[in-house]
Amino acid sequence: MPIYLVDSINKKNNFMAEQEFFIPGLFTKLQELNVTSVSIPFDGSGDSGCIDLSEIKFYDQNNDELELESSLENDLIGCAESLGEHILDKHYGYDWYNNDGGYGTINIDISNKTWNIEGYQRITDVEEANEEGSLDAIIKSYTEK
C-alpha cells in the first residue's frame, strides 16, 4: 500500500480499504501541532510482528511528549502506524518478525523529514549441557526426602 506524504489537503484515496488511514498532509499537520518527532515501536517473533499502537508517541522541540486531542491523535496514530509498516516492509533490511524476531523503534524527524530505526535482533544461543550419573544415586536421593 503506498503512503502519500505530500503537502496537500486531507482526502481519502478510493483504492484504499475503509479502515486504512490516508492523510496526505501528515508532515504539515504535525508541524502545525508543533510535533517535531514521532517514535513508533515495533516487535515481532515466530512468524508475525506488529507496531504497538499504544506506544506511538509524539514529541515537541524539547523532546516532551505531546498530548493531542483524542480524535486527532487516533487519526495520527493510524497514519503513523501505516508509515511505520511501510518503512519496515519496504526499507528495513532485517527480518524482525520470523524465528526469534526482533524489536525496536522507528524515529521520525518531522523537521528534516527523515527516519531511523533503532533495531535489535533476538538470537538464541545454544550451548551443550550434558551430564550423566547413576540411577542408584537418583533413587537414593529421591527416597531420602
C-alpha positions as CSV (number, residue, x, y, z in Angstrom):
1,M,0.0,0.0,0.0
2,P,1.6,3.3,-1.0
3,I,1.9,6.0,1.6
4,Y,1.4,9.5,0.2
5,L,3.1,12.2,2.3
6,V,2.6,15.4,0.2
7,D,1.6,18.8,1.5
8,S,-2.0,18.9,0.3
9,I,-5.5,18.7,1.7
10,N,-6.8,15.7,3.6
11,K,-8.7,13.2,1.4
12,K,-9.3,9.5,1.2
13,N,-7.9,7.6,-1.7
14,N,-10.6,5.5,-3.3
15,F,-8.5,2.3,-3.8
16,M,-7.7,2.0,0.0
17,A,-9.8,0.0,2.3
18,E,-12.1,2.0,4.6
19,Q,-10.2,1.2,7.8
20,E,-6.8,2.4,6.4
21,F,-5.8,5.9,7.1
22,F,-4.9,8.3,4.3
23,I,-3.6,11.7,5.4
24,P,-1.7,13.4,2.6
25,G,-0.6,16.4,4.7
26,L,0.8,14.3,7.5
27,F,4.1,16.3,7.9
28,T,2.3,19.6,7.5
29,K,-0.3,18.7,10.1
30,L,2.3,17.5,12.6
31,Q,4.3,20.7,12.2
32,E,1.1,22.7,12.8
33,L,0.7,20.8,16.0
34,N,4.3,21.6,17.0
35,V,5.2,17.9,16.7
36,T,8.9,17.6,15.8
37,S,9.4,13.9,16.2
38,V,7.4,10.7,16.4
39,S,8.5,7.3,17.8
40,I,6.9,4.1,16.5
41,P,7.8,0.9,18.4
42,F,7.7,-2.5,16.7
43,D,8.1,-6.1,18.0
44,G,7.9,-9.5,16.4
45,S,8.8,-13.2,16.6
46,G,7.5,-16.6,15.4
47,D,6.2,-15.5,12.1
48,S,4.4,-12.3,12.9
49,G,5.1,-8.8,14.2
50,C,3.3,-5.5,14.8
51,I,3.6,-1.9,15.7
52,D,2.4,-1.2,19.3
53,L,-0.3,1.5,18.7
54,S,-0.5,2.3,22.4
55,E,3.2,3.2,22.5
56,I,3.3,5.6,19.4
57,K,4.5,8.9,20.9
58,F,4.5,12.5,19.5
59,Y,7.2,14.9,20.8
60,D,7.8,18.7,20.7
61,Q,11.1,20.5,20.2
62,N,12.0,20.0,23.9
63,N,11.5,16.3,23.5
64,D,8.4,16.4,25.7
65,E,5.6,14.1,24.9
66,L,2.6,15.9,23.5
67,E,-1.0,15.1,24.5
68,L,-3.1,15.6,21.4
69,E,-6.9,15.8,21.1
70,S,-8.1,12.2,21.2
71,S,-9.9,12.1,17.8
72,L,-7.0,13.8,16.1
73,E,-4.5,11.6,18.0
74,N,-6.3,8.4,16.8
75,D,-6.0,9.6,13.1
76,L,-2.4,10.5,13.6
77,I,-1.6,7.2,15.3
78,G,-3.3,5.3,12.4
79,C,-1.2,7.3,9.9
80,A,2.0,6.8,11.9
81,E,1.2,3.0,12.0
82,S,0.8,2.9,8.2
83,L,4.0,4.9,7.7
84,G,5.9,2.6,10.2
85,E,4.6,-0.5,8.4
86,H,5.7,0.9,5.1
87,I,9.2,1.6,6.3
88,L,9.5,-1.8,7.9
89,D,8.1,-3.6,4.9
90,K,10.0,-1.7,2.1
91,H,13.1,-0.1,3.7
92,Y,14.2,-2.2,6.6
93,G,16.6,-4.9,5.7
94,Y,16.3,-7.1,8.7
95,D,13.9,-10.0,9.4
96,W,12.4,-8.7,12.7
97,Y,9.3,-10.9,12.7
98,N,10.5,-14.5,12.0
99,N,12.1,-17.1,14.3
100,D,13.4,-15.3,17.4
101,G,12.4,-12.0,15.8
102,G,13.4,-8.5,16.8
103,Y,12.2,-5.2,18.1
104,G,13.0,-1.6,18.0
105,T,11.7,1.9,17.4
106,I,11.3,3.9,14.2
107,N,12.1,7.5,14.9
108,I,10.7,10.1,12.6
109,D,12.2,13.6,12.4
110,I,9.4,15.8,11.2
111,S,11.6,18.9,10.6
112,N,14.1,17.1,8.3
113,K,11.6,14.5,7.0
114,T,14.0,11.7,7.9
115,W,13.7,8.4,9.8
116,N,16.0,6.0,11.5
117,I,15.5,2.7,13.2
118,E,17.0,1.6,16.5
119,G,16.5,-2.1,15.9
120,Y,17.5,-5.2,17.7
121,Q,17.5,-8.8,16.6
122,R,16.9,-11.6,19.0
123,I,19.4,-14.5,18.7
124,T,19.1,-17.8,20.6
125,D,22.5,-19.2,21.6
126,V,22.8,-22.9,22.2
127,E,25.4,-24.4,24.5
128,E,26.0,-28.1,25.1
129,A,24.8,-29.1,28.6
130,N,25.3,-32.9,29.1
131,E,25.6,-34.8,32.3
132,E,25.4,-38.4,33.5
133,G,25.2,-40.3,36.7
134,S,24.0,-43.4,38.5
135,L,20.3,-44.3,38.7
136,D,21.0,-45.8,42.2
137,A,22.1,-42.3,43.3
138,I,19.0,-40.8,41.9
139,I,16.8,-43.4,43.6
140,K,18.6,-42.9,46.9
141,S,18.4,-39.1,46.8
142,Y,14.7,-39.3,45.9
143,T,13.8,-41.6,48.7
144,E,15.7,-39.6,51.3
145,K,13.3,-36.7,51.0
